[in-house]
């Protein structure tokens, strides 16, 4: 599996040793291998620690060698492989590799060009949890995922609520893959590598950053019907006992599922764009009727609602209940007149977002998924012809090579070493003058994105020193719930310019910005990119050195039937089966609770693409366009079950709202003061004999274990149980909630990024530009030893830097005044930062 000398893949000369087990470590190495790296995966003599067909995906494009690290010969073999490597990956608890004789710090003293990656469950500087056995569900439980699963489950009284999606590993994978690739591109300048840690718990929290923000004094206009209902019930002491149908009536009409003629549910996501809801109602034949009944569009929805002529404005989320109920009732009637497939085409061609609910099995064999390369075939030696998720991120000029990965292959140590010997490592001379604090210091990024995935990808780059200018329209397309609330997270450390790039003078400003940028990022379909004149040829004319990164909803390496359809995170959840898995049936789909579940993952994917393109440019001088999509990242979010082959068993993995775990040894149990999650395999059963209070479970028949354990767990508090279980080597955690984690782990703004603060770290901004006290997660999941992580400045008000940016482009104050007077440029969308 030595690299093809004619390959255009960007990492083709990079050598990786992968000691990772379970999902996160191997997934990082898989992505690097997909991008062309030569990867040697090391398994212990007993085989992989996670027995799953998903390993066929995780180990594709890799050579697998069996080494016993606990023997002197095995250690010598491992060190010989590392001696030839550019990157070494491990995913064990802190200190495990060092105890085995593989000390990353010592190795880097001998070879400072080496890049090492550690992915522990909890941070190495987390004295309380660093030595915990930290399986995926344990990290999720302790990080508030199951307790804060979402508004729906809270109102249903299902709390905690289990989900089998490996979000921690998925977010960790993308963050870590980006980190090592950024370190690679930095090494091309300095000759120096880095020692990087990405704790899974920290990565999970970063993935949930839009859910963990706290805004004191949040204006009433931003609270949804569900949030208001939760508040009401808590104040009145009423139970949380809504059933599914009752809950649906608290949803916005442009943000919910409707039953179609064929009995399938169709998810509509048109709540916040000034045109999407209108286009939707016009196509449904309801717009004129509703306007006659008093539905209006406010000319300025960024004005305080006290100044509105009505209590409603189409295209603003959330709608008042009386209008929401009325519009939803009419939409229900119309959706029953056509099949879900018909509606999908109508919405896609009409340029407003909606998609049918599908099961994962349907998505795996979907025509678009196959045609676009979102699902690919690999002839695995164990499972035969196998359908697997396609590339997560790709470069335009080499993506086609990624559609035909090589199946995993077992080789001897000598064969693996010979492959590495055939690849020459060429490094620049170590030069102090090239050393920079941040991996991206001096890199200028132009952000043209909106909503979450795109702007989040660019915000992520700010922590490495990138200089970012964010461009938005002079007059907003989205409501302030979508821009200002989300922007509190993804506008940090950016300068904001408001200009209308669709008029000639605004387009000239855009071209000026592109000419000075190293990277341009836009979340847009191919059709939109072409319409705006940002094709490859046009970008070559404006700035041939600029890397253009494009992300959208449905794209793959190749065009497919739905490539140009608009969409959001929610629609990918519907399309790929996540909502049906979470809800449990075709009639009860539910959004997987967290804001930006796939959005943030895709944002990290775009960042990885940018890092890869920057590395390739430094290495070869070739400038490539980057692409990824929400759909491409959905496979990572469902990796444990996203595959098919001829002898695959039923697609009956855990799903539904009554789910409390996988089995009696891996599930929730109520204790005297809360809920504990245990996570154990059958092979761990003997360890329970060492746990006081439940030692007798080892002699109980499997079908009776829950009946035995449940009444015993109730006899002690959750923290006591976790201490007993972890002491016996059994993975367990208290089901925490995000509010408590934020409260315990917050500090006042001190201009540090939080990487020294263990597994959880928040900053309280008492003097936030919004005028509100805001608490936000720190940029702390990526922890390099040499590279610097910068703290993020609070998000400035949209338009605050318009004048400054234009002055830097050479525009005079008088000219800027004219542009503002003509409406080409704006310095603000509203009087208030957060409109009331």
Order of alpha helices (4+ residues) and beta strands (2+ residues): beta-alpha-beta-alpha-beta-alpha-beta-alpha-alpha-beta-alpha-alpha-alpha-beta-alpha-alpha-beta-alpha-alpha-beta-beta-alpha-alpha-alpha-alpha-beta-alpha-alpha-beta-beta-beta-beta-alpha-beta-alpha-beta-alpha-beta-alpha-beta-alpha-alpha-beta-alpha-alpha-alpha-beta-alpha-beta-beta-beta-beta-alpha-alpha-beta-alpha-beta-beta-beta-beta-alpha-alpha-beta
